[in-house]
Amino acid sequence: MSIPDWLTAPPETTASVRLWFIALFALYLFGRKSLARLHGGAAPTNMARLSDAATFAGSLLLLAGVVDPETLKAVGDTTVFLIIAGIGGLFYAGEQFLDERGDGRLAG
């Protein structure tokens, strides 16, 4: 099994930035779920985890852009990253606002 070309080099096109974003997003969610299971806890399912994953992926791509100018050009406008992270943050804030028990879980 060979490694896809888009994974062997920093993203330098808009399409490869999208693929990297999706891969990093999924990697973050998989890692969170794996750590939760490893430590015997339930895997988090709230919308904040999606915001965390989007922030992780977007931030890592922006840091890659600092090292590789072509990546920064390919990332270009960061509006999409900010929208995804912002929506997740709003859901998280809404969950915390509605949290009746103070333990981070919605009553139900």
Secondary structure, 3 states (H helix, E strand, C coil): CCCCHHHCCCCCCHHHHHHHHHHHHHHHHHHHHHHHHHCCCCCCCCHHHHHHHHHHHHHHHHHHHHHCHHHHHHHCCCHHHHHHHHHHHHHHHHHHHHCCCCCCCCCC
